[in-house]
Every structure is written in C-alpha cells, then in structure tokens.
Amino acid sequence: MVSEEKKCNGVKKGCYCFLIIIKGLNYSKMDLSPPIKPPRGVKPAKETSGLLMSVIRTLSASETNEQRDREKAKLENDYKICDQRLDELVSKHENDLTKVMHLFGSISQIVLINREKIKKVKESLQDCKRKLGCKRDELKNLWLEGLEYKHMLQLIEEVEKMNEVPNSLSVYMARKQYLHATNLLVEAVNLGKGTLEGVESLKELGQELEQKKEQLHVQLLSELKQHLYVKPSQHILALRRQNSAQEGFFVNSPLQRSIELRRSGRKKSSISKNLFNNTSSEKKSIFGDNFDVEEKLDVSNPEENRSNFVAILVKCLCLLEKLPYAVKEIVQEMQLSLKQIIERTTNNIKNLVDVSDQRLLLKELVQILFEQYKEVADSHYVFMTCVEQAKKAHKLEINTYDTFYFWSQVQIVLQSFLSEYLDIQYMSNDMQLNDINNISDISSYFSRRKQPNKKNVLFKFDGSSSALSLSSTLKSVQKNKVLICPPHPNNILVLYIPFVCFLDELDQSVGIKKQSDSNLYEFLTDYVNNVYLKRKSEEILDQIESCIRKSDAWKATILLDITSDYKPLLVSTVTVERCIREWKAILKALPLYSEMIAGYSCKALKEYKEICDTAYRRIVQPQSEDNKKICSAAWLKDDDISRFLKSLPNWLNLKAQQEYHARGERNKKLLKREHPSEEESPEDVRMRNRREAEMLASNLGEGGVSAGEFLSDMNLLKELAQLQESMEWFAIRMFQYASEFRREPSGLSPPQPDNNHLDRPSPVSASILQQLTSIAQEFDELANTCLLLLHLEVRVQCFYYLLAQTHYNKENHEPDPKVLELSRVLANVEEAMANSLHPRKCKYIFEGLGHLIAKILISSAQYMNVIDEAGIQRMCRNIFTLQQTLTNITMSREVALDHARHYFELFFLTPEDILNGIVDKGPEFSELEYMNAFQLLNRSNKEFGSVSVHLERLSDILGEVGVTV
C-alpha cells in the first residue's frame, strides 16, 4: 500500500499542471472534453481572472482574521474536493498517463542525444574551416586546372563535331532532310566563327562550310522553285495522261465543247479555294506562332506532304537568313517561270502526241496550262502562308506579294502566249520598230489600213543596219521557239472561249477583271474588236473582190454534188459562200461578238449583191448603147407583170415542189398529202397555161418582136441559168446563216454567273437581223427574176420566129426556115438549161410552151393573106416539127399542137362543112378563131360566098350550143 501511495504521489506531482487547468475550469461545468488547438498564428489570451488572484484580493480586502480563516477553510475544502477529484481522474486514466510519461521521457532522451551530435558537428565544422584556411591557394589552383581541362575537352568535342559535319550534311542532303542539314550547317558555321575562330586547322573546313552554306541556299531555292512551278505542272500532266488513256491522249471529241462549258460553269471549285477565299491578311497559322516546323527522319519521301516540305524550305531559308532574298527572286523570276511551264508543256504534248489537227492540240494545251496555273497558284498560297508565319515568328522585313499580283503575272504571260500564237508581234514592221511594248492599245498598229491621224514622215530607219539586225534577231528568236501550231490570227477561234471561261472563273472568284493591272481581258477584247474582226472583214472583202475580178468569174462552175438533181454553181458564188461560212465558224468561236459579225456579214453580202445585180444587168442589157432593152427584162421590172407571173399555177406549183423537196426526209411522210401532184390531165394543163398564153399573145401578138429585144446568144442564156441556180443556192445558205442569229436563248441560268451563254450567239439587234434576212430575200428574188426571165425569153423567141413574114417555095415540102431555126434554138436552149438548171426549173421553162406556140400559130391566121392546100400542109409540117421538138424536150406529147393542127385542117373544108361540124360535134375553137378562119377562107377562095353570112350563122350556132373553148 505504501508503494502504491508513493506511486500515486509521483503521478500527482507529475500531473500538477493538470490541477491548475482543472481549477481554472468552471465549477458548474466539469466538462473534460479534449482541448481545441488554436489556429496557427493566433496567440491565446492570458487568463487574468484566475482563482488564485481572486483569493489574494479577498485576503487583502479582509479586515479581520475571521474572514481570513473562513476563506482559508473554504480553500482547504475546495482543495480537498479537487484533490479527491484528481485522485479519481488519475486512478481512472492511470494507464494513459503512464504511457504519456514514458513517451515524454523517451523523447527527452532523444533530444538530449541529438543535442550532443549537433555539438560534435559544429566542432567538426570549425575544425574543417580551420584546416581549409590553411590549403586555400592549393585548392584554388586545382579548381582552375579542372576548368581548363574541361574547356579543352569541350573544344576537342566541337572539333570532332566540326569534322563530322560534311559527312552528316551529305547524308541529310541526299535524303532531302533539309531542316536537319540547315540546323547542322548553321550550328557548325556559328561554331567556327565563335569558340573555334582561332583554330588554324579549321580555317579550310570553315571555308568549305561557307561554300556548303551557299550551295545549300541555292539548292533550297531550286527546290522551292521546283515545288512552286515544276511539280504542280507535272502533276497536272500526269493526271491528264491518266484521264485521257481511254478517250485518246490529249484529244477531246468535238461534242464535248458544250459539256466542258457547262462543267466549267458548275465546277468553279477547281481553282484553289484557299487562293480565292483568302488574302495575305487572312492566312491562318498552320505551324504555330513560333513557326515550329518538324522534320521526321523516318519518312522515306519527305516531298509527299507538299505543304510541310515547302514550310521546311521556308524555315531553312529563314535560318540561313536568305528568305527575303528568296522571296525577291521568286517575284522577279515569276514571269520567266510561268513561261517555262508553257515551254515544258508544249514540248511534252508535241513529243507524245501526233494529231493532224494541230488546233485541237492548241486547245488542249490551253486547257492544261489553265489547270497548271491553278495548281501553281495553290502552291504559291502555301508558300506565302509559310512566309507570313516566318515573318511574324522571326520578326523579318519581307516585301511579300498577294493573289492579285500572281494572277496579274499569269495574265501577262498568257498575253505573251496569245501574241505568239496570234502572230501579233510580227504582223507589221511598224509595230516591231515603233511601239513593240505598247500592248494595251493594239488597234493603232494592228489596223490594216493607215490611221488617218498618222502624220507622214520624211524618212524611216526601217532599212538601216540596226533595224534590220533587230528584225532578224526577233525573227530568229521566234523561229527557235517551239509552238504547237503555226502562228496565225485564226488561232483566236480556238483560244477565245477557253480564255473567256478562265477569266470568268477568275472574275467570279477573286474579281481579277476589276484590277487595273489585269489587262488580259481588255487585250483579248480589243484584239477581237479592233483587229481580228476588222482584218477578217477586209480579207473576206478582198477574197470576194479577187474572185469577181477574174475573167471567167461568171462562167467558171463547180459541181458540189454529183447527184443528178444538183447542177454546177458559179465558182465565185461558192467562194463567197465559203467566206460567209467562215463568218459562221467565227460566230461559233466568238459568240459574244454576234452583233459585229452580223454587221460585217451584211457589209460583205451587200457588196456581193451589188456585184450580182451588175452581172445580171450585163446579161440582160448587152447593147445598152443602142438604147435597146430586152423586153422580158423590161416586163419583169413592172411589179404588176411580175406579180401576175408569180400568181400563175406554174410558178406556184414550182415553189411548192421546191419547198417540199427542201424539207427533211422525216417530214416527207407527214407532208405527203400536201405534196403537189405532178400528174395532171391534158385539160388541166391546158387550162393552167391558158392565162399566160393569152397575156403574152395580147402583148406581143400584134406588134411582134424585133431581133434586138431578146437574148439570142446561148452563152448569155447559160450564164443567166447558172446565175439563177447559184443565187437560189446562195439564198438558201444565207437564210440558214441568218437563222444562226435568230436562236432563242435557252431557259438556263443567266450568262453572268455561268458559262452557258457561250454555247450560243449573243442576241443581235432587230435591225441587223432584218438586214440579213432582207439581203437573203434579195438574193432569192434575183434568182426568181432570172428564172422568170428565162421563162419569158423562150416565149419571146417563139413570137419572134413564128410571127416573122417569110417567103417560101411552094415546091419545097420542108418546114419553114424560121420554124426550123426555132426548133434548133429550142433544142439549144434545152441543152443549155439541162446542164445548168434543176429538172423542175427546166420543166417550168418549157411547160406550157406548146400551148403558147399553138396560140401563136392559130392567131397567125388573121395575118395571112391567102392559104391554099400547099400552105395548109406547110403549116401542118411546121406544127409537126415543133411538136416533135417539144416532145423531145418535155418527154410528153404536146396535145396543144394537135389542137393547132386541127385548126389548120379546117381550111381543107368549106365554111358549110365547118359550121355543120360545129353543130354535130360542138365548137372546138373560140368564136374569134372561127371568125379568123372564115375570113381567111373567104380571102383565099371567093367562091365560098359572102363571109358575113357565115359569120352571122356562126354567131347563131355558137349562141345556141354555147362556147366551151
């Protein structure tokens, strides 16, 4: 028990601190909850109103000992209670307190041990400090020697590295790993100029590295040009070869023209979107703000990623401090590089393709060049994007270029390309020697005729040695150039539409036409307006004039078709039609200039129309000095007579047949019911030709025709027939040509946003179109006039020969000489017309001629004094001869001449027999023809009695039966 009390007392002493804490607690609340750690940095406030202080104040304030005794008793009582409570708590937490005391003791022991160790370390440090102070100089010398040896080792490593640079550089260059090569070379050069600058043995190596640096710069610039110009152009050529393997290399079908135009209108994205939708201020950073370009060594072909490879080249040039120079050289040599693309592509096409039509190759060349320039533009965009990023990252001052500058250079090169193929530079010596550099105003020196404002000079130096040498030099340069086809102004017909489509794409994408320095469109427009079309018009007018000036211009013919229905045409007319066909080809190639083409066509056609009118007048007025006119030509000048002839059934039937046969075969079945019948009864034919015969008989029957009032020369008639056939053929061609301008626009999109407007000519003004149509109608009217003239001319000659008074021998049983001559003339005319006119026209000329001859012969009875049996037989022989001649011509029996022969056979009868025949069979002839017969019978034989009696009886008979003839 004693030991336990001692143990408790020890615990009490050790825990005395707990008593003070417990006494400071509130007696009403004996809460023993664990204390709360005050926040860090906050000091706890000191207790100023503790129990001890309260006791001291109470004792000091008490006046008597009793008060002090009471306070003492109270304190003792409280102490006993506290001691009792403390004993309870100690006994309750004995284990915890014991454990704490043991831990406190161990910790105190550790702290004491550590204090001893620290004391020993301090003593050791003090000893070291004392000893180091004694060896300071020796250590300093050793440290300096260490630094020297370290620097020498570093120099040796750098020298070894410098010696390995050429080999490593060669390996990188062979693999086209230019970024690693540039970094290695720049580092080596800087090292040679820095720490190793004084090493004598490295001077030669330093010079070699400087040369390598310059060679690397040249190589980088060459590679950059390859990727800006050569690689893109070769890529397009390779694609063209692949795409054209099945269609025929580099040759497109002519039917693809409209398809290509629509394709170019729909697929404008073929040009780089980056190039057209971004300017230099809008280029996005693709390598970061610091222009960090990576080059992977494990890539076998670093050129596959074109953008990354170009960025590597730019980065290398930037590291070499040659980027501004490279950009400047790219700008200066841009035109030359673009021209070299043309030369390489031309040689490629010319060596690989063998096509007879060289203009197809020219068109293909232009299309390839356009695609190549688009690809080159994309490469330039990538290059300039990298340059802009390098400029910002390295803070360089570089004069860059933009999209518009590139395309302006392309237009200058294409303008030179056009000048070569259009033969502009060598068309005139004036242009070569006076103003070879002024391309914008080409109309002043391309005009064929002299300019009115040009002043006459006293002398020129064209023949001087310097001018001749300059001219020969220019010609030699032109001769050495490889061209896909010979230079000629007509090449514009192949080049215009592709160039306009290309410029439209540029205009819609980047607005290139709006730039003041982009004059390719103005150059092209000015050339077509002021040069090509004017020169072509003058050339065509000269061709027309030269073919008309020939001595045989209206005699020489050519057969365009060996079919029997086609007849020879005048060579001059065919030549003029070929000239107009050139305008038609030009219209298809230059559809935007339809107004000018139509105007020039009208000019040429008007001149040729005047020439044809002159040729016609030359034929119909061969003896104008005698004031004699061809009566048939004079008649046709009368609108009433001309309108009358064209209203006759013969003419209407001819035109209906021509219109029917002019239509296509596919419409023949539909129009078969409307086809005019070519088989008619003799009565229908007689009634159809009666009006014309009566009109001609009324005009020529009384006065007759003189020898100078008709065309007796068969050559003139043949020329007239050839002129008619040629004019009709030419008029048809001109109507077709005028219809080319009359095409209505299709319901497609408007021409501004699409290239479909190049599929058709632009609309022309109504006045120009009316002029073309009226000129074609004038040619057709001239052809109709020639045919009507031939038609009338044959009939006029019948009047001349049949109404002529001739003396004949009664003992001669041959036809009259005039009849024989008429038969010969008709045969000659038929032969001339058959070789010159279409069979339908020959039929029109000779159809109804038998009725007219019968009418003339029957009407000639009133001009005969007497007639006897021999005269009657002679007239019958005449009729038979003419009938045989016409039958050979028309290949059908002329029934009208049988009617005439029956009329003259009446003179074998007496008047009484004639009257009885009328009563029995009816009248066969008209009353006037019967009256002329009775009067001639009365003049020939007075035994028949008074003619008035027969005429009165004739009138009575005809009044009863009615005249049906």
Secondary structure by P-SEA (a helix, b strand, c coil): caaaaaaaaaaaaaaaaaaaaaaacccccccccccccccccbbbbbbcccaaaaaaaaaaacccaaaaaaaaaaaaaaaaaaaaaaaaaaaaaaaaaaaaaaaaaaaaaaaaaaaaaaaaaaaaaaaaaaaaaaaaaaaaaaaaaaaaaaaaaaaaaaaaaaaaaaaaaaaaaaacaaaaaaaaaaaaaaaaaccccccccaaaaaaaaaaaaaaaaaaaaaaaaaaaccaaaaaaaaaaaaaacccccccccccaaaaaaaaaaaccccccaaaaaccccccccccccccbbbbbccccccccaaaaaaaaaaaaaaaacaaaaaaaaaaaaaaaaaaaaaaaaaaaaaaccccccaaaaaaaaaaaaaaaaaaaaaaaaaaaaaaaaaaaaaccccccccaaaaaaaaaaaaaaaaaaaacccccccccccccccccccccccccccccccbbbbcccccccaaaaaaaaaaaaaaaacccccccccccccccaaaaaaaaaaaaaaccccccccccaaaaaaaaaaccaaaaaaaaaaaaaaaaaaccccccbbbbcccccccccccaaaaaaaaaaaaaaaaaaacccaaaaaaaaaaaaaaaaaaaaaaaaaaaaccccccccccaaaaaaacaaaaaaaaacaaaaaaaaaaaaaacccccccccccccccccccaaaaaaaaaaaaaaaaaaccccccccccccccaaaaaaaaaaaaaaaaaaaaaaaaaaaaacccccccccccccccccccccccaaaaaaaaaaaaaaaaaaaaaaaaaaaaaaaaaaaaaabbbbbbcccccccaaaaaaaaaaaaaaaaaaacccaaaaaaaccaaaaaaaaaaaaaccccccccaaaaaaaaaaaaaaaaaaaaacccccaaaaaaaaaaacccccaaaaaaaaaaccccccaaaaaaaaaaaaaaccccccaaaaaaaaaaaaaaacccc
